[in-house]
């Protein structure tokens, strides 16, 4: 790769990292805690690229040789193809992982050291409707032997996935970045959700069907839906 191409690639890459770090698109790739590193990394890369370009321009003015001129008029076109993916990230950020990723990846409740102890699940707060993350709901449904969800109405949010075993409500859970994402899913019992296409975001109110989150189905509990409504996709689509 020619030096000029390397420098431009650095500038574009640094600018792309700064862009997604500032406007929030970085949340499609990494956890919120990584924002300072994304912004700092973008700034450093952009600065290195800019300094290298200025250095080369000054050096070219001091050494106008025939060889340098000949090289200038015959750029390595193939090297410029490496700029294309960086421009793509800079101009059009891809969406967060969705229904396709859920279908390709096995779902399951996270069995942490804490979750193995039923006493580790605190009582749910009082109220007619309890808002929960999908991760907390699925974990309780799969591992809380005291049945703290039984008979309680909860509010969940996620996107629609039409799977082989019915309509699912899903969220992708990441530990560090999108590369290690895994789905959390619940099965929506009732016909209400079937009319919504894949990747439609819904807020769902309902109750768990006790005993439906088992190893055989990837710890995917059934939820009897009492109400649902479409909602805008959140800026941060992942759970952690």
Helices and strands as residue ranges (DSSP letters): H 3-23, G 25-28, G 32-34, H 35-62, H 66-72, H 77-91, H 99-104, G 118-120, E 129-131, H 134-143, E 153-163, E 166-173, G 178-180, E 182-189, G 192-195, E 201-208, G 215-217, E 222-230
